[in-house]
């Protein structure tokens, strides 16, 4: 389950990615980051939609 702490970490990671690479990360990169942060938790489709929403919000 995505917690507030994880979603804030993802948003911060996206901002840093954009700052250093001057491009947006892919949704796959964001999913990998989130899975890495959560370790043994398998993301649901709902989690992936939330991740995609965070990516869209941070890149607009």
TIZA-136238 format. One record per residue: x, y, z of N, C-alpha, C, O in turn. Coordinates in Angstrom, 3 decimals, m for minus. Example, Ala and Ser with C-alpha at 12.3 -4.5 7.8 and 13.67 -1.06 7.14 Angstrom:
BEGIN
[[13.190,m5.690,7.800],[12.300,m4.500,7.800],[13.200,m3.300,7.800],[14.236,m3.319,8.465]]
[[12.850,m2.250,7.080],[13.670,m1.060,7.140],[12.900,0.030,7.870],[13.409,1.138,8.039]]
# end
This chain:
BEGIN
[[0.840,m1.184,0.000],[0.000,0.000,0.000],[0.880,1.240,0.000],[1.870,1.324,0.727]]
[[0.505,2.178,m0.814],[1.250,3.426,m0.869],[0.889,4.291,0.333],[m0.283,4.567,0.588]]
[[1.898,4.705,1.051],[1.684,5.582,2.194],[2.011,7.017,1.790],[2.589,7.259,0.731]]
[[1.645,7.938,2.623],[1.970,9.334,2.370],[3.474,9.516,2.277],[3.962,10.273,1.438]]
[[4.199,8.833,3.123],[5.662,8.925,3.123],[6.241,8.468,1.779],[7.143,9.110,1.241]]
[[5.732,7.382,1.248],[6.213,6.855,m0.034],[5.841,7.789,m1.174],[6.659,8.028,m2.063]]
[[4.632,8.319,m1.167],[4.216,9.200,m2.259],[5.010,10.509,m2.244],[5.339,11.040,m3.304]]
[[5.318,11.032,m1.060],[6.161,12.223,m0.981],[7.566,11.917,m1.473],[8.169,12.736,m2.166]]
[[8.097,10.747,m1.123],[9.427,10.340,m1.580],[9.453,10.224,m3.103],[10.419,10.640,m3.743]]
[[8.401,9.665,m3.675],[8.323,9.538,m5.130],[8.286,10.920,m5.787],[8.993,11.157,m6.766]]
[[7.484,11.812,m5.268],[7.387,13.163,m5.834],[8.746,13.871,m5.772],[9.148,14.527,m6.732]]
[[9.436,13.740,m4.664],[10.765,14.348,m4.512],[11.758,13.722,m5.495],[12.563,14.427,m6.104]]
[[11.698,12.407,m5.644],[12.582,11.701,m6.566],[12.333,12.170,m8.001],[13.285,12.369,m8.756]]
[[11.080,12.348,m8.381],[10.747,12.831,m9.728],[11.329,14.230,m9.944],[11.905,14.508,m10.996]]
[[11.179,15.106,m8.954],[11.720,16.464,m9.082],[13.235,16.436,m9.246],[13.785,17.171,m10.067]]
[[13.910,15.595,m8.472],[15.371,15.492,m8.583],[15.772,14.907,m9.933],[16.732,15.378,m10.543]]
[[15.065,13.903,m10.405],[15.336,13.301,m11.709],[15.278,14.378,m12.791],[16.172,14.483,m13.631]]
[[14.203,15.181,m12.753],[14.021,16.232,m13.754],[15.122,17.282,m13.675],[15.569,17.803,m14.697]]
[[15.552,17.588,m12.462],[16.593,18.602,m12.275],[17.927,18.130,m12.858],[18.618,18.899,m13.528]]
[[18.289,16.880,m12.606],[19.599,16.393,m13.019],[19.635,15.829,m14.431],[20.673,15.898,m15.090]]
[[18.533,15.274,m14.909],[18.535,14.671,m16.245],[17.850,15.549,m17.278],[17.917,15.267,m18.475]]
[[17.187,16.617,m16.824],[16.508,17.558,m17.710],[15.481,16.866,m18.614],[15.275,17.266,m19.760]]
[[14.851,15.835,m18.082],[13.747,15.158,m18.767],[12.918,14.436,m17.717],[13.342,14.287,m16.571]]
[[11.753,13.995,m18.111],[10.865,13.299,m17.183],[11.218,11.821,m17.088],[11.611,11.214,m18.083]]
[[11.081,11.238,m15.903],[11.254,9.792,m15.821],[10.057,9.095,m16.460],[8.982,9.681,m16.585]]
[[10.248,7.858,m16.857],[9.129,7.099,m17.418],[8.281,6.544,m16.275],[8.705,6.531,m15.120]]
[[7.101,6.097,m16.610],[6.244,5.473,m15.604],[6.922,4.215,m15.061],[6.790,3.901,m13.878]]
[[7.648,3.493,m15.921],[8.364,2.293,m15.480],[9.440,2.633,m14.456],[9.625,1.902,m13.483]]
[[10.160,3.754,m14.674],[11.166,4.192,m13.711],[10.517,4.516,m12.362],[11.057,4.182,m11.308]]
[[9.369,5.162,m12.409],[8.659,5.517,m11.175],[8.175,4.265,m10.441],[8.245,4.194,m9.214]]
[[7.691,3.294,m11.185],[7.232,2.041,m10.572],[8.413,1.312,m9.930],[8.298,0.799,m8.817]]
[[9.545,1.268,m10.631],[10.740,0.615,m10.078],[11.186,1.298,m8.793],[11.529,0.630,m7.818]]
[[11.180,2.638,m8.791],[11.557,3.375,m7.591],[10.637,3.022,m6.426],[11.095,2.767,m5.312]]
[[9.347,3.011,m6.696],[8.369,2.727,m5.647],[8.516,1.296,m5.135],[8.459,1.063,m3.927]]
[[8.703,0.345,m6.033],[8.907,m1.045,m5.607],[10.169,m1.168,m4.759],[10.195,m1.912,m3.779]]
[[11.212,m0.436,m5.140],[12.456,m0.445,m4.364],[12.210,0.106,m2.951],[12.706,m0.449,m1.970]]
[[11.451,1.188,m2.855],[11.159,1.777,m1.543],[10.300,0.859,m0.681],[10.465,0.815,0.538]]
[[9.386,0.128,m1.308],[8.460,m0.733,m0.572],[9.013,m2.128,m0.310],[8.449,m2.877,0.487]]
[[10.096,m2.480,m0.963],[10.767,m3.770,m0.851],[9.896,m4.937,m1.281],[9.885,m5.263,m2.468]]
[[9.181,m5.568,m0.403],[8.511,m6.826,m0.708],[7.027,m6.694,m1.049],[6.337,m7.703,m1.200]]
[[6.541,m5.489,m1.170],[5.133,m5.271,m1.464],[4.906,m5.287,m2.972],[5.633,m4.622,m3.709]]
[[3.929,m6.022,m3.435],[3.584,m6.065,m4.862],[2.553,m4.974,m5.134],[1.494,m4.932,m4.508]]
[[2.878,m4.101,m6.067],[1.987,m2.997,m6.399],[0.725,m3.493,m7.089],[0.770,m4.390,m7.932]]
[[m0.387,m2.899,m6.721],[m1.662,m3.208,m7.367],[m1.850,m2.259,m8.554],[m1.084,m1.312,m8.732]]
[[m2.862,m2.522,m9.348],[m3.186,m1.625,m10.462],[m3.574,m0.240,m9.945],[m3.254,0.773,m10.566]]
[[m4.249,m0.204,m8.832],[m4.622,1.066,m8.215],[m3.368,1.849,m7.803],[m3.289,3.058,m8.018]]
[[m2.399,1.161,m7.215],[m1.133,1.805,m6.843],[m0.452,2.398,m8.069],[0.060,3.517,m8.025]]
[[m0.449,1.644,m9.159],[0.197,2.114,m10.388],[m0.503,3.334,m10.960],[0.151,4.214,m11.519]]
[[m1.820,3.400,m10.831],[m2.555,4.586,m11.286],[m2.201,5.798,m10.418],[m2.085,6.915,m10.923]]
[[m2.033,5.577,m9.134],[m1.632,6.667,m8.232],[m0.234,7.158,m8.602],[0.016,8.363,m8.641]]
[[0.670,6.226,m8.871],[2.028,6.586,m9.277],[1.987,7.406,m10.565],[2.689,8.409,m10.690]]
[[1.170,6.981,m11.513],[1.043,7.711,m12.768],[0.491,9.121,m12.521],[0.927,10.077,m13.163]]
[[m0.445,9.251,m11.615],[m1.011,10.569,m11.281],[0.051,11.468,m10.666],[0.115,12.656,m10.982]]
[[0.876,10.920,m9.797],[1.951,11.698,m9.182],[2.929,12.160,m10.257],[3.355,13.315,m10.258]]
[[3.281,11.268,m11.163],[4.182,11.623,m12.253],[3.590,12.749,m13.094],[4.281,13.720,m13.400]]
[[2.338,12.631,m13.466],[1.684,13.671,m14.264],[1.647,15.006,m13.523],[1.904,16.054,m14.116]]
[[1.330,14.968,m12.239],[1.267,16.195,m11.441],[2.640,16.869,m11.362],[2.749,18.088,m11.491]]
[[3.673,16.071,m11.151],[5.018,16.642,m10.967],[5.665,17.098,m12.274],[6.658,17.826,m12.248]]
[[5.122,16.682,m13.405],[5.751,17.043,m14.671],[4.957,18.081,m15.453],[5.342,18.426,m16.571]]
[[3.886,18.576,m14.911],[3.123,19.610,m15.613],[3.608,20.983,m15.247],[3.079,21.977,m15.744]]
# end
